Amino acid sequence: MSQIKEKLLILPDQPGCYLMKDRQNTIIYVGKAKVLKNRVRSYFTGSHDGKTQRLVSEIADFEYIVTSSNIEALILEMNLIKKHDPKYNVMLKDDKSYPYLKITNEEHPRLITTRQVKKDGGKYFGPYPNAGAANETKKLLDRLYPLRKCRTLPDKVCLYYHIGQCLAPCVSEVTKEQNQAMVQDITKFLRSGHDEIKGQLTEKMMKAAEDMDFERAKEIRDTLAHMDTVIEKQKMMIGDLVDRDVFGFAYDKGWMCVQVFFIRQGKLIERDVSIFPFYKEASEDLMTFIGQFYMKKEHIKPAEILLPDEVDKDLMEQLLEVKTHHPKRGKKKELLDLANQNAAIALKDKFSLIERDEERTIKAVDRLGEAMGIQTPYRIEAFDNSNIQGTDPVSAMVCFVDGKPSRKEYRKYKIKSVEGPDDYGSMREVIRRRYVRLLKESLPLPDLIVIDGGKGQIAVAQEIIVDELGLSIPVCGLAKDEKHRTSQLLMGDPPAIVPLKRDSHEFYLLQRIQDEVHRFAITFHRQTRSKTFFKSELDDIPGVGEKRKRQLLKHFGSVKKLKEASVDELRKLSIPEKIAQTIVETLNGNDK
């Protein structure tokens, strides 16, 4: 803390970004400031809400980068968040990927749905936050315009040709003019030419009826009805047909909700809702959110963005290079008010769920640390062994961060140095392998290690952690009762019982950790055993891998029939002669 106090005294009064670090030297939060001196000092003075207090409690050091302007600080902040993915910034990121309709840039173009926007010459329409709306619109357009459907041209016509949804460029000549005409009509439709297309279809239906082609007239009538269904799902909001995104927000108790309304060709096609904790001024975090929102390839910038008055319009316009507005009256103002109102309602509805989740996770972690007399164990790693009478011994490790499982950090271990049912030996090997690797690769170490077992297992883990590796990570053990349920938390040297109420959230957290590591270990053990049980005589033959083994068994039906096969029969399956001879010799040799 003395190091932080010294750094606070020399902070510059310039704009820039700051990077907060925990005791593992991991960046946990990135922020920006118009005046670095004021912003960074504010974290360490005065009172804060619970969210900010939790962040400050983890800060062990910080760095800062000075920029020449506020816009540079905002851009730098977004890039640093993207690079370091700090855990306290993570919920500011919108990780949704919305579908678009795309007309491909090919000789014979296709209409497809995609979630990736690329600079490939294709025409993109959207986004459609409701995937069902995108699919329904595509189905309608497939009925109306028979563009090519196949990714690669086949040798003969497919089903789409027979149902009138493809002109079959695979076997027929489809001119460039025909394709361009269909692309223009689809573009017109997706840019709100519904009425014109509808009028043209109505004329065709009437003409078909006059020509006594009632089947064709009925088909067009059904298409018109389907078009009405698709269009009716969208609510007309503004009549000028400009593509807009509308950002409304609400905040309370350290949390913010942002609602984004997607207006496409004057219609509200869907909304996006994001709820996240914030640690600065609400308007600043909202600007960060908007900047990150458009950093994603999936989010194409519209022609116009409507923003609340609290957001610096000029700064956002400079950042996004898009026309922005603070509407004061009329339909645009009503739309912005509606977005703000929806944000306030969503935030209120979510508070009870957020608070309940906090009780089960981060607050439980805080109280667990207090009960154990250690620093708050934000990162917990738990281990369990699994074997049946000493066969195929394995171990597993699960990781919980802020009271929640971090599944991407789970690890599986096949025991290499232990033979027979030696639980202590297995634990010793796995603990050594895990933390030697973390030290070598300079990866974050846990704040607490949980061992599935009692005093003996704790002693073995401490032998490696403390005596061998010289680490000062607390180690505890979870003992089970006769019904195999979490019974006691043991810690210390010698291990003693840590008193926890069985109905407390911290006790439930330990139960979840123990159940999860046990489940993970058992699942891995079953997978390992199943591979052992289904071994084949083909497994040890050089040149025969899983793919070739499946090919042989599929063709011959069994190893018994394969043994009767000649080298020439194997050669017919595109197996090299040398490997075919090896297979025949090995299988026939096994029978002697």
N, C-alpha and C positions, 0 to 999 in steps of 0.2 A: 504493500500500500504506500510505503514511503517513496517508491519509484514513481508511482502514479502522481503523488502530490508534487513531486519535483517537475514532472512533465507538464502538469496543469499550469505551473507558474510561467512557463515559456511558450505557451500556445500563442500563435499569431492571430491578429484580428482581421483575417482575410477569409474569403470563401474557400471551401475545399471539402474533402471527404475524410472520415475517420473510420478506423478499423479496430473494433474491440476484440480482445483475445482472452481466452480462459487460461487456466494454469497449465494446460497441455500445449500452450502456444498456438491453439487452433482459433482461427477467426470465427467468432460467433455472431457478429453483427457489423453491418456496414451502414453508415449514415452520411448525409451531406449537411452542410451548414453554410449560411450566408456569412456568418462570423464564427470561425472555429472556436475561438476562445470562449465565447458565451455558450455555445451549444454543448461542447464537451464538458465544461465545468458544471453545467446544469445537472448532469447525471449524478454527480457526487455531492450535490448540495440540496437542501430542502427535502420535502416529502414527495413520494411518488405513489402511483397506484401499484397494485400487486404485480402486474406484468413487468413494469419497469424495475421494481425492486428485485425481482428474480433475475433479470438481465444484469443489473448492477452487481448482484451478489456473486456472479460468475466472472466478472471482469478482473483479470490479473494484470493486464497491460493493454496499451493501445498504441496505434500508429496514426499518423495523419498525412494527407497529401494536399498541398496548397494548389488551388487553381486560380486562373485569372478572372473568372466570372462565375456567376451562379449557374448559367446554362452549362458551362464546362463541368461544374461540380455535379449537376444532375446526370449528365451523360456518363461521367466517370463512375458515379454511384451505381448506375444500372449495369455497367460493364463489370464492376467489381463483384456485385451480387451474382451475376451470371457466372463469373469465373470461380468464386470461392464457395458459393451456395451455403452461406452462413445459416445456422439453424434458426436464428431469431428473425431472419429475413424470409425464410422459406415460404411462409404463407402469403407473402406479397406477390408471389409468382402465380400466374394463371397457367395451370398445366393442362387445360382442356384443349382439345384439338377438334375443330368443327369441320363438318363436310362442306365442300363446294361442288357445284356443277361445273364441269369443264368441257369445252369443245377442243379436241386435240388439234395440234398443228401438223397434220399429216396429209398425204395426197388424197386419201379417202378418210376424212375426219370422223371421229367417234364422239358421242356424248357420254361422259362417265361421271361418277361421283368420286371425289378424292379428298383426302385430308392434308395433302401436301401441296403447297403453292410454290411453283418453280418458274424461273424466267426461261421458258421453253417455247414461247410463241403461242401458247394456248390461250383461250379465252376463259376466264374464271368468273363465276357468278356466285354470290353468297356474301358472308357465310350463312349457313343454315344451322343454328344451334340445335334445332330439332331435326335429327337425322331422318325421322319419318317424313317430314315435310319435303326434304331433299329427294328422298326415294319416290314419293308420290308424284312430285313434279317431273322427275325423270321418266317415270312410267307413262305419264300423260304425253310428254314430248316424244317418247319412243313410238307411241301410237300415231302421232301427227306427222312425224318426219322420219322417213326410213333411212337414216344414216347407217353406215357400216357398224356392226356390233362386235365382230370377232377381233381379238387382239392381233392375231396373225391371219392372213387370208388363207382359208382352207382350199382344198382341191375341188370341192363341190358345195352346192348350196346347203344352208342349214335351216333349222326350224324357223328362224326369224324371217327368212325369205318367204316361206310358205304362209306365214300369218301376216304378211304385208308390212313388216317392220324393218326390212332391209332390201336395197336394190341389187344385192348380190354382185358387188364389184369383183368378186373372186372368179366369176364365170361370164359376167356381162360387162359391157363398156358403160361406165358411169362417167359422164363428162365433168370437167372442172366447174362448168357453169351450173350444173345440177346440184353439185355439192355446195357451191357458194350460195345458191338460192336458199337451200335448206338451212345453212348456217346463219344467213341473214334473218330468216323467219324465226329461228330459235332465239337469236340474240334479241330480236324485237319483242318476242314473247317475254323473255326473262327481264327485259327492261320496261315492262309494263305495257306491252302492246296487246294485252289480253282482248280488249274490246274489238280491235281491228281483226285479229285472228278469229275471234268468235263470229264476227260478221261474215267473214269469208266462208267459214264452215257452214253457217246457216244458209247462205246462198247455195252451196254445194248440196246440202240436204234437200232444199226445196227443188232444185233441178233434178236430183235423183228421183224424188217422188213424182215429178211431172213425167219423167221418162219411164215410170212404172218400175224403177229399180229399187223396190222397197227394202231389200236386204241391205243395200248400200246406204239408203236413207236411215235405216234403223241403226246401222253401225256408227254413222256420223252423229245421230241423236245421242247415242250412248256416250260418245266421246265428249259432246257438249255437256252432258250431265256430269261426267267425271271432271271436266274442266271447272265447272261451277263449284264442285265439292272441294277441289284443291284451292281455288281462289277464295272461297268462303272462309277457309281456315285462317286467312290473314285479315287483320283488321286495318282498314284505311285510317291513317292518322293525319297526314298532311297531303295536300293536293299538288305540290310542285314537283313530285317524283324525284327529289334529290336524295342520294344515299347519305345517311347520317348515322353516327353513333352518339348516344345521349348518356352522359355519366351523371348519376345521382348518388349521393352518399349520406350516411348517418354514422354517428359515433357516440360511444358511451362506455364508461368503466374500462378504458384502455383497449376497446375493441372497435373496429370499423367494419361497416358493410358497404360495398360498392355494387350498385346495380347499373348494368350497361344495357340499354335498349338498342337493338339493331333495327334501324329503319332502312328498308330497301325499296326503292321506287315508290316511296310514300307509304309503305306498309310496315307495320311492326311485326317482324317475322318471329322474333323470340327475344328473350332477355338472358343475361348472364348474371349470376349472383356470386360474389366472393366475400367471405368474412375472415378477418385476420386481426391479430393484435398489432398495435402501433405504439411507437416509443417517442416520436417527435411531435411536431404540430400536425394536426389532422390534415391541413391543406398540403403540407409538404409530402406526407406519406401518400396522399391521393395522387399527387403529381408523379411520384415514383411509380405507383401502381399503373398509371396510365402509360408512362414511358415503357415499362416492362411489357404491358399488354400488347403494344405494337412492335416490340422487339421480336415477337414470335412470328415465324413465317406464315402461320395459319391466319393471322389477322391482317387482312388487307386494309389499308387506310381508306376511309370513305372520303367523299367530297367535302364533308363538313362535320365538325364535332361540336356538340353543345355541352357547355361546362357550367358548374355552379359558380357563383360570384367569388367564392373563397379561393378559387384556383387562379393563378397568374396566367391570364389568357395569352398575353404576348410571349411569355416564356414557353408555353406549350406550343404555340404556333411556330415559334422559332425551332423548337426541338423536333416537332413532328412534320413540319413543312406542310401543314394542312390548315385550311381556313377554320378558325374557332370562333365561337360566339358565347356571350352571356345574355341569353334572351331575357327581355324585360316584360314582354306582353304577347298576347296572341297564342296561337296553337303551340309554338315552340316552347313558350314559357309554361304552358299547361303540361307539355310532355316532360319537361325538366322537373316540374313539381311532382308529377306522377312518379318519376324515377326516384326522387328523394323520399317520397312517401312510402314507396315500396321498400326502400332500403331501411327506413326506420321500423317498419312492420317486421321485416325479415330478421333484423337485429334483435328486436324484442322477443320474437319467437324462438330464436336460437340461444338466448342467454341461459335459460334453464338447462339446456343440453350441454352448453359449454361449461357451466359451473359444475354440473354433475361429473363431466369427464375430467375436469381439473381435480376434483376430490379423489377420483380413482387413480390419477396419474401423478402429475407434478407435485400436488400437495401431499400425496401419500409418500412420494420420494423425500420431500422435505422432512416429514415427521419420522420417516424411517432413519434418516441420518441423525436426527436428534436423539432417537431412542438408542442408537448404536454408539453415540458419542463420536461421530466422524463428520467430515464435511459432507454436504449434500451429495449423495451418489447419483449424479445425473446420468452417468453411463454405468450400467451393470452388465457383467458377463457371467453366465451360469454354465456349469458343466455337468454332464451325466454320462455314465458308462452303460453299455448294454452287451450282454452275451448270454448264451444258453450253455451251461456246463462247460464254459471256457471256449466254445467254438465261435469262430468269426467275431472276435471281440472288436467293438467299435466304441467311439466316444462322439459326443456332439456338444457344440457350444452355441448358445443363443445370446443375443445382445438386446438389452432394453435401454432406450434413450428417453429420458424424461417420462419414465413409467410406461412407455409404449414399445412394442416389439419392433426392432429394426431388422427386418427379415433379410435384407440384402447383405447383412453382416453375419448371418448365421454361418457356421462352419461344421464340416463333417471330418472325422478322423478315423482311418483304419489303423488299428494298433499294430506296430511293427516289431517292438522289442520284447513283447511279453507273450509267453506261452501258458495256456491253462487259465483257470479262473482267478486271476490276480488283480483285484480291483484297485489296490494301492499302486501297483506297478503301472497299470493303465493310466491312472490319474496323474502319476508322476511324469509319464512320457508326454501326455497331451498338454499339461500345463507348461512344460518346458518348451515344447514345439511352438505353442501359441505365442508365448511372451518373448522368446528369443527372436521370433520372426517380427513381432511388433517393434522390438528394439532395433533390429537390423534395418527395417524399412522406415523407421521414425514415424510410425503410425500412432494414433491416440491410444493411450492406456486407459483402462477402466478406472472408475472411482471405487468400485467394489467388485470382488469376485465371490460368486456364490457356488458352493460345492454341494452336490446332492449326496448327503451322507453326514456322519457324525464326527466324533473327535479324531478318529484315525485318518479319515480323508482330509480333514482340516490340517492336521499335522503334516501330511504329505505335501499338500499344496503350499503351506508356509515354508517348508523345507526348500522348495524350488524358488518361490517368489522372493523370500527374504534372504535365506542363507546362500543360495546359489547365484541368483540374479541381482541381489542387493536392492530390490524394489521395496517401496513402502506402501503397497496397496493393501487395504484391509481385506481379510479373507473370512468368510463366514460359512457355516454349514446348515443345511436344512434337514432335520431328522423327521422321520415319518412314524406314525403310530401303527398299531397292529392291523388297521384297515387301509394302510398304505396312503394315508392322507397327511398333509403337512401338519406337523405337530409342534416342533420347537425350532427356534432360531438360536444357533450356538455361535459364540465368537470369543476371541481372546486366547491367551496362553497362560495357563491351560484354558480350554474352551469352557465358557459358562453360558447359561441360558439368558438371553436378552428378553426381558418381559414385554410382551406385546399382547394387547387385547385381541382375542380371536375374532371379534366382530369389527375390528378396525380396518380402514382402507389399506393401511400399510401391510397388515397381515394378508389381506386378500391379494395385494400386489405380489407378495412372496409366493403365495399359492399359484398365481397365474404363471410366474416365472418358472417354478418347479414343474408344474404340469406341462408347460410348453417345452422345456428342455427334455423332459421325459418322453413326450410325444415325438419330438424330433429325433431323439436317439433310437427309439423303438422302430420308427419308420425306416431309418437308415439301416438298422440291423436286419430288418425283414427284407429290404432290397438286396443287401449283401448276401443273405442266406439263399434267397431265391435264385441268384446268379450261380451260386455254388451247387444247388440242387439240380439245375438244368444243364449241367455240363454234358458235352457230347464227345464222342471219339474223334470228331473233326477238329476240336478246339486246339490240339497241339500239333496239327499238321502245318508245316511252313507254307505260306502262300494262301492259306484258307482263313479269311477273316469272317466277320459276322455276315456281310453281304453275300459272299460266295457260299457260306454255309447254308444260308436261307435259300439261295438259288438251287443248291444241290438237293436239299431236303424237299423243296417244293416240286422239283422235277421227278425225283425217284420215289418220294413218299416216305421213305425210312432209310436208316443206315444199313439195314439188312439187304434191301434191294440195291443200294448203292454199292455194296461189296461185290455184287454180281456184275457190275458194269465194267466194260473194257475201257482202255485208254482212248480208243476211237470214239466211243459213246460220250466220253467226257469232253473230248475235243469239239464235238458238235455244239457244246454249250459255251463255246468261245473261251475255254480254259486252256492256257498254254500247255504244250506237250510235257514239259518238264514237271509242272505242278500236277498234271493228270497222272503221270507215272508215279509221283510221290504219293498221291492219294491212294492209288491201287495197291502199291507196295505196303504202305502203312496199314491200311484196313485189312489186307490179307495177312499181314504179319501179326496183327493183333489176335487173329484166330488160332495161331499156332501155339 
